[in-house]
Amino acid sequence: MTLARIRDTKQPGETKDWYIDLSKWFSTRSDLPASVDLVQPSGALFTASLLGSSGMMLRLTMSGGSDGLTYNAQAFVNTDSTPPVRREVDVTVLVRESQ
C-alpha cells in the first residue's frame, strides 16, 4: 500500500519540503509510526523524519539536483508493532531552472 505519491518541480539551488499527514492511516490502527527508512538517488539529498509526539506527520526534504534531471525517492514508514507494518511514500521531483 502506498500512503502518498508526490510529484513536484524545484530549482537546483532550492530546498523544498513536503508534509504527509499519517493520522488517517493510523486512525483505525492500534500501533504508531516508529521509524522511517529512505531510499534515495545519487545527485540529490533527500531527508525524511517523523514529527510530533506521536510521529503522525512525515516530513520529506530535498535539496540539490541537476537542472533537467528527474529524481525518484521512496520513504518507508514503519510501525511499532511486531512485526512492523511498512508503508511507502513515493517522491518524484523534476529539477528545472526557472527562465
Secondary structure, 3 states (H helix, E strand, C coil): CEEEEEEEEECCCCEEEEEEECHHHHCCCCCCEEEEEEECCCCEEEEEEEECCCCCEEEEEEEECCCCCEEEEEEEEEECCCCCCEEEEEEEEEECCCC
